[in-house]
């Protein structure tokens, strides 16, 4: 999941916060 990777990388936290961060980034 590309979006997940971006979210995790940006947030620097567990994949749990990936979806939220990913949505904000996009």
Legacy VTK file of the C-alpha trace (Angstrom):
# vtk DataFile Version 3.0
C-alpha trace
ASCII
DATASET POLYDATA
POINTS 26 float
0.000 0.000 0.000
1.837 3.155 -1.197
-0.433 5.477 0.766
0.225 3.512 3.944
3.989 3.726 3.458
3.813 7.497 2.999
1.649 7.912 6.075
3.898 5.767 8.226
7.018 7.520 6.998
5.592 11.002 7.517
4.028 10.227 10.890
7.039 8.172 11.942
4.660 6.038 14.017
2.961 2.654 13.734
0.844 1.826 10.632
-2.200 2.497 12.809
-1.797 6.234 12.183
-0.906 5.646 8.550
-4.447 5.911 7.085
-5.145 9.235 8.793
-1.780 10.766 7.945
-1.940 9.401 4.416
-5.331 11.028 3.868
-4.028 14.370 5.101
-0.945 14.191 2.903
-2.954 13.313 -0.182
LINES 1 27
26 0 1 2 3 4 5 6 7 8 9 10 11 12 13 14 15 16 17 18 19 20 21 22 23 24 25
